Amino acid sequence: MQGTFRFSFGPWNIHEGADPFGPEVRRTIPFAKKLESYKKMGFDGIQFHDDDAVPNLRNLSPTEIIREASALKKVLDDHGLTPEFVAPRMWFVPETIDGGYTNNCEKCRQYAIERTKRTIDIASALGTRNIVLWLAREGTYIREAKDPVTATERIGEALQIMLDYNKDIRIMIESKPNEPMDHTYIPTIGHAIAMGLMTNAPERVGCLIETAHALLANLSPSDEMGFALAHKKLWSVHLNDQNGLKFDQDLTFGAVDPRRALNQVRVLDKHGFGNNGEWVGLDVKVMRTQKEGVDLKHLEYSRKIFLKLLEISRSLDDAKIEQLTAERDYEGLNYYILNAMLKG
């Protein structure tokens, strides 16, 4: 069963080039201009953090937040864009320096819950049921500073509050083993899927797999995707690439390891990803050294690379692969795949 593929990205994937070691190197592209670029590059979906959709939400009442999100929905409709998900961005605010749901401060934990409810309100106003949780600061630098049992239970309690707050939403946990925290409590997709079992609606708790996050855990992205697909829990992906086990680079998809990228495309396609409305998210960032005026190519090329790899994958002869496997001719299989890629 082949997959059905449509593509999304977030406004943060077009940025000014600042990093921890240097300032911006490109001018800001206004949000309206970013929206205009989507369809031109073949993208139909847009991802949001809560403050991408409603930038001044900290200064607004819940009613005002919903009003602004509803106005944005009309803008998206005018551009023919579909919101894929909304995620609470809580790693920039002072209340979450030591985490949100797992914070040692009760008032800070309550802030995280209330902000998450506002995220759900925004998603509802935009017309998406998908809430993504990247648990960026739900961890610790000092193991003794937080109890891992209590921390896990607090995340489970937060999930339950979310599910109770809106009976229509579904939660996609985006796991990552480190960065910005030294150690996070939900580091892999297995952990993410298990968290649903701590709620009374595990059928509404799934996951989003990012290539780079799997690599940072020293795991195979395609195997992580396969694990989630087997559990019927792979509800979105963030495809990119990565050089080694350092920081999250968000490089153009397939730029480092095209064969690794092929296997991600192949497992998604072979198991019908997208046939239930899932999106292929391309969470790729502009290289800091990319000059102004050509700073959208990472998105355009990532989509083209995906489609080229899809073409190569579908050209492979499954009977040939089965024959080589049955004969235990793995060098033959190795060459068959590489030759198909090199010809492609």
N, C-alpha and C positions, 0 to 999 in steps of 0.2 A: 504494500500500500504506500504510494508516494505521498509526500507531504505537500502542503499548500503554503507558499511563502509570501509574506508581506512584511515590510520593514519599517522600523521605528528608530528614533534616537531622541535624546533630550537636549534642551537648549544649552546645557553645560558642555556638550561635546563641541561647541564652537566657542572658543575662549581666547583670552588675551595673551596667554603664554607665561604667566607668572608661575614660579615654582618656589620651593623653600629656599632656594639659593639666589633668586633674582627676581626683579620686578616684571611688569607687563612689557611685552615687546610689540603688541599690535593694539590697534584701537578697538574699543568695544563696538560690536555689531548690535544695533538695537533689536529688541525682541521681535518687532514687526518685520524687520528685514530677515531675521532667522526663519520666521514662519513662511516667508515667500520662497525660501530656498528648498523647502521640503519636497514639494511636488516636482520641481525642476530636476531633482536628483533621483526621483523614483521612490520617494518615501511617502507613506500614507498615514503613519502613526506617530504620535508625539508622546514622550514620557515627561512627567512632571515631578519635581519636588513640590511640596506645599507652597513654598515661597517663590517658586518659579511662576506658579499660577496666580498667587496673591502675594505680591512682594512685601507689602506692609502689614502682613497679618498680625504681627505682634501688637499693633496699635488699633486693631479693629475688633468689634464685637462679633460674636458668632453669626448674627444676622447680616452684618456688613460683609463678612467673609463670604458667605453664601451668595450675596448679591454680586460681589465682584467676580466670583467664580462663574456665576450664571452669565454674566456679561462676556467673559472669556469664551464660554461655550459657543456663543453666537459668532465670535470671531473665528473660532476653529471651524465651525460649519461653513462660514464664508470661504475659507481656504480649502475646504474639502478634507480636513484632517480629523482623525479619530484619536482621542486620548486613550493611551494604553493603560497607564496606571498613574497613581499619585503616591509619593513616598514622603513621610515626615523627615525634614532635614533638621536634625537636632544636634548635630555635632559642632555647630558654630556658636551656640548660645552659652552664656555663662552658667545657666542652670544645669548643663549636662557635661561640665568639665570632667566629672567622675562618673559619667554614664547617665542614662535616662531611666529606664525601667529598673536597672540594677544599682542605681545610685544609693549611697549610704544615707543620704538625706531624704527624709520622707517628703518634704515640700518639693524637692527636685523631682522625685518620682511622680508626684502628683502633677507637676508641670508637664512631664513627658506624656502622661495619660491624657491630659486636657489637650495638648497640642496634637496628639494622635487623633483625638475625636474631631478636631478641626480639619485634619487631613481627610478624614472619612467624609466630612461634610462637603469638602471641596470636590472629592472624587464623585460623590453623588450628584452634585450640581453640574459637573462636567459630563456625566453620563458614562462613567466607568465603575465597575465593581471591584477592580483590582487595586489592592494596597500592597506596596512593596516595603518590606522592612530590611534595610541594610543596618544591622545592629552595630554601628560604627564604634561607639564607645562603651558597648556592653561587654566590658572586660576589665583588665587591670594590668598595671605595670608591676605591682607588688602582690604576689599570690596571697600573702597573709592579710591583705587589706579587705578582701571580700571572701565570703564563704561560697564555694561553687554550688553547693546544694541550694542555698538561699537564693543565689543569683539566678539559677535555672528556674526555680519556682516562681520568682518574680517576673521573669519573662513569660512563663506560662500564664500567670495571672493577668498580665497585660494583654496577651492574645485573647484570653477569655473575655475581658472587658470589651475589646474591639469587636469580637464576634457578637456579643450581647447588644452592643450599641447599635449595630446595623445588621439585620439578619440577611441582607443581600450580599454583603461584601465577601470577598475571599482574600486571604492573606498569602503573599508570596515572600518567603524568607530568602534573602540573598546572603548566603553564608560567605565568610572570609576569615582566614585563620589569624591574620594580624593586620596592622596598619589601619587606622592610626594607633590602636592599642597594641601593646606587646603580646597580649594573649586575649583572645575573645572566647566567649562561652559557647558560641554556635559556629564552630570553625568549618564544618563540612556539610554537604547536602544530607548525609545520613543523620547528623544532628538536627538539621532543619526539619526533615520529615518527622523525626521522632517527637519534635515539639508539639505537633498537632495532637498527639496522643494524650497530652496534658490538658486538652480542652474537651468540651462536650460536643464539638462539631469538627472532628478531624478532617472531614470531607471538604472543609473550607480552608484548610491550611495546606499549602503546597510550597513550591520553591521556584526561584529564578537562579539559573546557573550562569556565572560569568567565567569565561575562559581563564582570565588572569588569576582569579581567586582560586580556582582549582589548581593551577600551576603553583601558586604560592603555598598551597598545602602539599606540594610535591605529588599531586594526583593527575591522572589523565582526564582532561576535560570530557572527551567522548565517553569514557567509562562512567564518569559522574552523571552525564546526561542519560546514559543507558540505565543506570541504577534508578534515577528518578522516573524515567519512562516506564520501567517495569512496575513501579509503584503507582503509576498514573498521576504523578505529582509534578511533572515538568510543565509549568504553565507559562514560562517565558525564558529567554536566554539573553545574555549580554555577550556578544562575540567580539573578541579582540585578539591581541597576541602579546607575548611577554618574553623578555630576555632574562632568563634565570630567576633565582629565588631572592629577589631584592624587594623593590617597591612595585606597586601597581602601576604599570606603564600605559596600559590602554592603547597599544600600538595597533596600526591598521591590521585588520583580520587577515591572517595568513602571511603576514610580512616576515615573520621569523621562521616559522615551520609550516610550510604549505601542506605537508602530508598530515600533520596533526590537525590542521584546519579541515582537510578533506574528510578525516574520520569524524569530525563533528558534524559536518554537512551530511555525511552518509548515514550516521545513526539517526539524525533528525528525519531525513527523507525516508529511510526504510521503515520507520515506525510511525509515519503519518503525522508528524508534528505540523501544526498549523491547521489541520482539518477540523479542529474544534475551536478555531478562532485565535489560536496562540500567535504571537508576533515574534519575529526575529529582530531583537534589539541589537544595534551596533553601538556598543559603548566604547567608542574610539576617540582619542583626543588628538588635537593638532600638535604636531611637534613644535617645540619652542622655536626651533630654527626655521620653521616655514614662514616665508614672507607674507606680508599682507597682500590680499588680492587673490591668492591661491590657497587660502586656508580652509577650503571646504573639500579638498580632494581626498582627504582621509576617509570621509564618509562616502563619497561617490565611489572610490576605489574599493572600499570594503564590501559594498553591495555587489559591485561587478565581480570581485574575486569570489564571493559566495556563489553567485550564479554560474561562474565558470567552473568552479569545483563541483557544483551540482550537475553540470553537463558531463564532466568527466566521470563522476560517480555513476550516473545513469548509463554511461557507455560501457561500463564494466560488465563482463559476462559472468553472471552468477554461477552458471554451470562450470565454467572454467575454474573459478575460485574454489568451488566445491570439489572438483577433481583434484586440483593441486593440494588441497587440504587433506583429502582422503588418502592421497599418495604420500603425505607428509613431506611434500616437496616445498618446504617453506622458503627456500632461496628462490625457487621458481615463482612462488607467489609474490615474494618481495619484488622480484624483477618485473613481474606482470603489472603490479601497481605502479611502480616507479616509471616504467616505460609508458604507461597510459598517461601519467602526469606530465612527463617530458614531451610527449607528442602533443598533449593538450596545450 
